[in-house]
């Protein structure tokens, strides 16, 4: 999943964003506690232009790591 999100982040297209959203809705919520997974998802959302969704996800996460903050600043 992380590789998929990273690939979509590099594409920065609406189609990539749609894929990221579709996949993220199907993933169990327990995955969101993994900081690497969450950072990759945040990065993809930010780079594809969905800042509002990325912010909501960031603020709802219980454990924030430095890389998550970095993904939100890009």
Backbone as JSON, one array per atom type, in Angstrom:
{
  "sequence": "XXXXXXXXXXXXXXXXXXXXXXXXXXXXXXXXXXXXXXXXXXXXXXXXXXXXXXXXXXXXXXXXXXXXXXXXXX",
  "N": [[0.8, -1.18, 0.0], [1.92, 1.23, 0.78], [3.8, 1.7, -1.23], [2.1, 2.01, -3.4], [0.68, 4.35, -2.67], [2.84, 6.12, -2.63], [3.57, 6.09, -5.32], [1.29, 7.18, -6.51], [1.42, 9.7, -5.37], [3.59, 10.77, -6.71], [2.57, 10.97, -9.27], [0.54, 12.92, -9.14], [-2.1, 13.46, -10.11], [-5.63, 13.77, -10.89], [-6.77, 11.28, -11.28], [-4.99, 9.66, -9.9], [-5.43, 10.61, -7.32], [-8.12, 9.86, -6.99], [-7.79, 7.08, -6.97], [-6.22, 6.73, -4.67], [-8.03, 7.61, -2.69], [-10.1, 5.72, -3.04], [-8.81, 3.28, -2.44], [-7.94, 3.81, 0.19], [-10.33, 3.92, 1.58], [-11.07, 1.28, 1.69], [-9.31, 0.0, 3.31], [-8.57, -1.52, 6.43], [-9.21, 0.2, 9.51], [-7.3, -0.18, 11.44], [-4.84, -0.1, 10.2], [-4.23, 2.55, 10.03], [-2.94, 3.3, 12.3], [-0.33, 2.79, 11.91], [2.59, 4.52, 11.55], [4.18, 4.83, 9.2], [2.49, 4.06, 7.13], [0.4, 5.92, 7.44], [1.76, 8.37, 7.03], [2.56, 8.06, 4.37], [0.07, 7.98, 3.1], [-0.93, 10.53, 3.79], [0.96, 12.12, 2.47], [0.45, 11.45, -0.22], [-2.2, 12.37, -0.49], [-1.84, 15.14, -0.02], [-0.05, 15.88, -2.1], [-1.56, 15.29, -4.31], [-3.5, 17.14, -4.12], [-5.64, 17.16, -2.29], [-6.07, 18.7, 0.22], [-7.83, 19.25, 2.35], [-8.9, 16.72, 3.09], [-6.54, 15.45, 3.84], [-5.76, 17.05, 6.02], [-7.89, 16.58, 7.81], [-7.54, 13.85, 8.31], [-4.97, 13.89, 9.41], [-5.36, 15.44, 11.78], [-7.1, 13.76, 13.1], [-5.59, 11.59, 13.75], [-4.07, 9.75, 16.35], [-1.45, 9.35, 17.15], [1.14, 11.26, 16.3], [3.91, 11.61, 14.19], [7.18, 12.88, 13.37], [7.61, 12.71, 10.59], [5.01, 12.77, 9.62], [4.23, 15.39, 10.1], [5.98, 16.6, 8.33], [5.01, 15.67, 5.86], [2.62, 17.04, 5.78], [3.44, 19.64, 5.42], [4.37, 19.95, 2.87]],
  "CA": [[0.0, 0.0, 0.0], [2.78, 2.4, 0.86], [4.36, 1.92, -2.57], [1.01, 2.51, -4.24], [0.45, 5.74, -2.3], [4.0, 6.9, -3.07], [3.48, 6.22, -6.78], [0.22, 8.14, -6.79], [1.91, 11.03, -4.98], [4.47, 11.24, -7.77], [1.77, 11.29, -10.46], [-0.14, 14.19, -8.86], [-3.23, 13.63, -11.01], [-6.95, 13.51, -10.32], [-6.96, 9.83, -11.3], [-4.2, 9.13, -8.79], [-6.16, 10.97, -6.11], [-9.3, 8.99, -6.91], [-7.32, 5.74, -6.59], [-5.81, 6.81, -3.26], [-9.25, 7.67, -1.87], [-10.81, 4.45, -3.15], [-8.06, 2.27, -1.7], [-7.9, 4.13, 1.62], [-11.64, 3.61, 2.17], [-11.21, -0.16, 1.81], [-8.29, -0.5, 4.22], [-9.03, -1.52, 7.83], [-8.8, 1.37, 10.29], [-6.13, -0.52, 12.25], [-3.65, 0.27, 9.44], [-3.99, 3.98, 10.21], [-2.07, 3.5, 13.47], [1.05, 2.61, 11.45], [3.05, 5.85, 11.13], [4.67, 4.82, 7.82], [1.3, 4.01, 6.28], [-0.31, 7.2, 7.55], [2.56, 9.41, 6.38], [2.48, 7.84, 2.92], [-1.27, 8.39, 2.69], [-0.98, 11.99, 3.9], [1.79, 12.67, 1.39], [-0.28, 11.27, -1.48], [-3.34, 13.29, -0.5], [-1.36, 16.51, -0.16], [0.54, 16.1, -3.42], [-2.62, 15.21, -5.32], [-4.34, 18.32, -3.98], [-6.78, 17.05, -1.36], [-5.56, 19.21, 1.49], [-8.87, 19.14, 3.39], [-8.96, 15.33, 3.55], [-5.27, 15.19, 4.53], [-5.81, 17.72, 7.33], [-8.83, 15.86, 8.67], [-6.89, 12.6, 8.68], [-3.85, 14.24, 10.29], [-5.86, 15.86, 13.09], [-7.79, 12.65, 13.76], [-4.63, 10.56, 14.16], [-3.73, 9.87, 17.76], [0.01, 9.4, 17.3], [1.76, 12.02, 15.2], [5.36, 11.51, 14.15], [7.8, 13.99, 12.65], [7.4, 12.57, 9.15], [3.63, 13.18, 9.32], [4.25, 16.85, 10.02], [6.67, 16.92, 7.09], [4.09, 15.41, 4.74], [1.59, 18.07, 5.77], [4.03, 20.92, 5.05], [4.79, 19.99, 1.45]],
  "C": [[0.86, 1.26, 0.0], [3.37, 2.72, -0.51], [3.32, 2.48, -3.51], [0.76, 3.99, -3.95], [1.61, 6.62, -2.77], [3.98, 7.11, -4.58], [2.42, 7.24, -7.17], [0.65, 9.56, -6.45], [2.82, 11.61, -6.06], [3.7, 11.64, -9.02], [1.06, 12.63, -10.33], [-1.29, 14.48, -9.83], [-4.54, 13.36, -10.28], [-7.22, 12.01, -10.26], [-6.2, 9.17, -10.16], [-4.89, 9.41, -7.46], [-7.38, 10.09, -5.93], [-8.91, 7.58, -6.46], [-6.92, 5.71, -5.12], [-7.03, 6.81, -2.35], [-9.99, 6.34, -1.87], [-10.12, 3.37, -2.31], [-8.11, 2.54, -0.2], [-9.23, 3.84, 2.31], [-11.81, 2.11, 2.43], [-10.23, -0.79, 2.8], [-8.82, -0.46, 5.65], [-8.44, -0.34, 8.61], [-7.56, 1.08, 11.14], [-4.83, -0.16, 11.53], [-3.26, 1.73, 9.69], [-3.12, 4.27, 11.43], [-0.6, 3.3, 13.11], [1.56, 3.95, 10.92], [3.57, 5.91, 9.69], [3.51, 4.83, 6.84], [0.62, 5.37, 6.26], [0.46, 8.32, 6.85], [2.5, 9.28, 4.87], [1.13, 8.29, 2.38], [-1.4, 9.91, 2.73], [-0.21, 12.65, 2.77], [1.06, 12.59, 0.05], [-1.46, 12.24, -1.57], [-2.9, 14.73, -0.71], [-0.84, 16.78, -1.57], [-0.48, 16.03, -4.54], [-3.65, 16.32, -5.16], [-5.53, 18.24, -3.05], [-6.33, 17.43, 0.05], [-6.57, 19.02, 2.62], [-8.94, 17.73, 3.96], [-7.69, 14.98, 4.33], [-5.27, 15.82, 5.92], [-6.73, 16.99, 8.29], [-8.21, 14.56, 9.18], [-5.75, 12.86, 9.67], [-4.35, 14.59, 11.69], [-6.59, 14.73, 13.83], [-6.84, 11.56, 14.22], [-4.18, 10.82, 15.59], [-2.22, 10.05, 17.96], [0.62, 10.09, 16.08], [3.28, 11.89, 15.31], [5.9, 12.64, 13.28], [7.55, 13.91, 11.15], [5.98, 12.95, 8.73], [3.54, 14.7, 9.2], [4.92, 17.29, 8.72], [5.78, 16.74, 5.88], [3.04, 16.51, 4.65], [2.14, 19.43, 5.33], [4.35, 21.03, 3.57], [3.76, 20.65, 0.6]]
}
